[in-house]
Amino acid sequence: MDLRLFTNLRKDMKTYLLDIQDNLLLNKRSLIEFVFNVLKNICF
């Protein structure tokens, strides 16, 4: 299993290239976090 973490680039970080798929997920990160939070609160 491959686990990849990706975040927005900050000033003190090295630049790195993202895959197109990763870039799309990063743009939708707030929506994904919201859905996970709702699911977590419903289950517990």
Backbone as JSON Lines, residues from 0, in Angstrom:
{"i":0,"aa":"M","n":[0.85,-1.17,0.0],"ca":[0.0,0.0,0.0],"c":[0.89,1.23,0.0]}
{"i":1,"aa":"D","n":[0.51,2.18,-0.8],"ca":[1.3,3.4,-0.95],"c":[0.55,4.56,-0.3]}
{"i":2,"aa":"L","n":[1.18,5.19,0.67],"ca":[0.59,6.33,1.35],"c":[1.39,7.57,0.99]}
{"i":3,"aa":"R","n":[0.71,8.53,0.39],"ca":[1.38,9.76,-0.01],"c":[0.69,10.94,0.64]}
{"i":4,"aa":"L","n":[1.48,11.78,1.26],"ca":[0.96,13.0,1.86],"c":[1.38,14.18,1.0]}
{"i":5,"aa":"F","n":[0.45,15.06,0.75],"ca":[0.81,16.24,-0.02],"c":[0.07,17.44,0.56]}
{"i":6,"aa":"T","n":[0.76,18.56,0.58],"ca":[0.22,19.79,1.16],"c":[0.55,20.94,0.23]}
{"i":7,"aa":"N","n":[0.01,22.08,0.55],"ca":[0.36,23.29,-0.2],"c":[1.8,23.65,0.09]}
{"i":8,"aa":"L","n":[2.42,24.27,-0.86],"ca":[3.82,24.65,-0.74],"c":[3.94,25.92,0.1]}
{"i":9,"aa":"R","n":[4.89,25.89,1.03],"ca":[5.17,27.07,1.85],"c":[6.51,27.66,1.44]}
{"i":10,"aa":"K","n":[6.81,28.83,1.98],"ca":[8.06,29.51,1.6],"c":[9.3,28.71,1.94]}
{"i":11,"aa":"D","n":[9.3,28.05,3.09],"ca":[10.51,27.37,3.55],"c":[10.59,25.91,3.11]}
{"i":12,"aa":"M","n":[9.74,25.51,2.2],"ca":[9.73,24.12,1.74],"c":[10.39,24.0,0.37]}
{"i":13,"aa":"K","n":[10.89,22.81,0.1],"ca":[11.42,22.53,-1.22],"c":[10.27,22.42,-2.22]}
{"i":14,"aa":"T","n":[10.53,22.82,-3.43],"ca":[9.5,22.66,-4.46],"c":[9.51,21.21,-4.94]}
{"i":15,"aa":"Y","n":[8.36,20.73,-5.3],"ca":[8.24,19.39,-5.83],"c":[7.05,19.34,-6.77]}
{"i":16,"aa":"L","n":[7.1,18.44,-7.7],"ca":[6.03,18.31,-8.68],"c":[4.98,17.34,-8.18]}
{"i":17,"aa":"L","n":[3.74,17.69,-8.45],"ca":[2.62,16.81,-8.1],"c":[2.04,16.2,-9.36]}
{"i":18,"aa":"D","n":[1.51,15.01,-9.22],"ca":[0.76,14.43,-10.32],"c":[-0.5,15.24,-10.53]}
{"i":19,"aa":"I","n":[-1.09,15.11,-11.68],"ca":[-2.33,15.84,-11.96],"c":[-3.42,15.42,-10.99]}
{"i":20,"aa":"Q","n":[-3.49,14.14,-10.72],"ca":[-4.5,13.62,-9.8],"c":[-4.29,14.19,-8.39]}
{"i":21,"aa":"D","n":[-3.06,14.23,-7.93],"ca":[-2.75,14.79,-6.61],"c":[-3.06,16.28,-6.56]}
{"i":22,"aa":"N","n":[-2.78,16.96,-7.63],"ca":[-3.06,18.39,-7.68],"c":[-4.56,18.65,-7.59]}
{"i":23,"aa":"L","n":[-5.36,17.85,-8.26],"ca":[-6.81,17.99,-8.17],"c":[-7.31,17.72,-6.76]}
{"i":24,"aa":"L","n":[-6.76,16.7,-6.13],"ca":[-7.16,16.39,-4.76],"c":[-6.76,17.51,-3.8]}
{"i":25,"aa":"L","n":[-5.62,18.08,-4.04],"ca":[-5.17,19.18,-3.18],"c":[-6.1,20.39,-3.32]}
{"i":26,"aa":"N","n":[-6.57,20.62,-4.52],"ca":[-7.52,21.72,-4.72],"c":[-8.85,21.45,-4.05]}
{"i":27,"aa":"K","n":[-9.21,20.2,-3.9],"ca":[-10.48,19.82,-3.28],"c":[-10.3,19.39,-1.82]}
{"i":28,"aa":"R","n":[-9.18,19.73,-1.24],"ca":[-8.84,19.26,0.1],"c":[-9.87,19.68,1.15]}
{"i":29,"aa":"S","n":[-10.33,20.9,1.11],"ca":[-11.29,21.36,2.11],"c":[-12.59,20.57,2.03]}
{"i":30,"aa":"L","n":[-13.03,20.26,0.84],"ca":[-14.24,19.45,0.67],"c":[-14.02,18.04,1.2]}
{"i":31,"aa":"I","n":[-12.88,17.46,0.91],"ca":[-12.57,16.11,1.38],"c":[-12.5,16.07,2.9]}
{"i":32,"aa":"E","n":[-11.85,17.06,3.51],"ca":[-11.77,17.11,4.97],"c":[-13.15,17.29,5.6]}
{"i":33,"aa":"F","n":[-13.99,18.08,4.97],"ca":[-15.35,18.28,5.47],"c":[-16.13,16.96,5.46]}
{"i":34,"aa":"V","n":[-16.04,16.24,4.36],"ca":[-16.76,14.96,4.24],"c":[-16.24,13.97,5.28]}
{"i":35,"aa":"F","n":[-14.95,13.87,5.46],"ca":[-14.38,12.96,6.46],"c":[-14.85,13.34,7.86]}
{"i":36,"aa":"N","n":[-14.89,14.62,8.15],"ca":[-15.32,15.09,9.46],"c":[-16.78,14.73,9.71]}
{"i":37,"aa":"V","n":[-17.63,14.93,8.72],"ca":[-19.04,14.6,8.86],"c":[-19.21,13.1,9.07]}
{"i":38,"aa":"L","n":[-18.51,12.31,8.28],"ca":[-18.61,10.85,8.42],"c":[-18.11,10.39,9.79]}
{"i":39,"aa":"K","n":[-17.05,10.99,10.26],"ca":[-16.49,10.64,11.56],"c":[-17.48,10.96,12.67]}
{"i":40,"aa":"N","n":[-18.14,12.1,12.58],"ca":[-19.09,12.51,13.61],"c":[-20.37,11.68,13.57]}
{"i":41,"aa":"I","n":[-20.75,11.22,12.41],"ca":[-21.94,10.37,12.3],"c":[-21.67,8.99,12.89]}
{"i":42,"aa":"C","n":[-20.5,8.46,12.63],"ca":[-20.17,7.1,13.07],"c":[-19.93,7.02,14.58]}
{"i":43,"aa":"F","n":[-19.5,8.1,15.2],"ca":[-19.18,8.06,16.63],"c":[-20.14,8.87,17.35]}
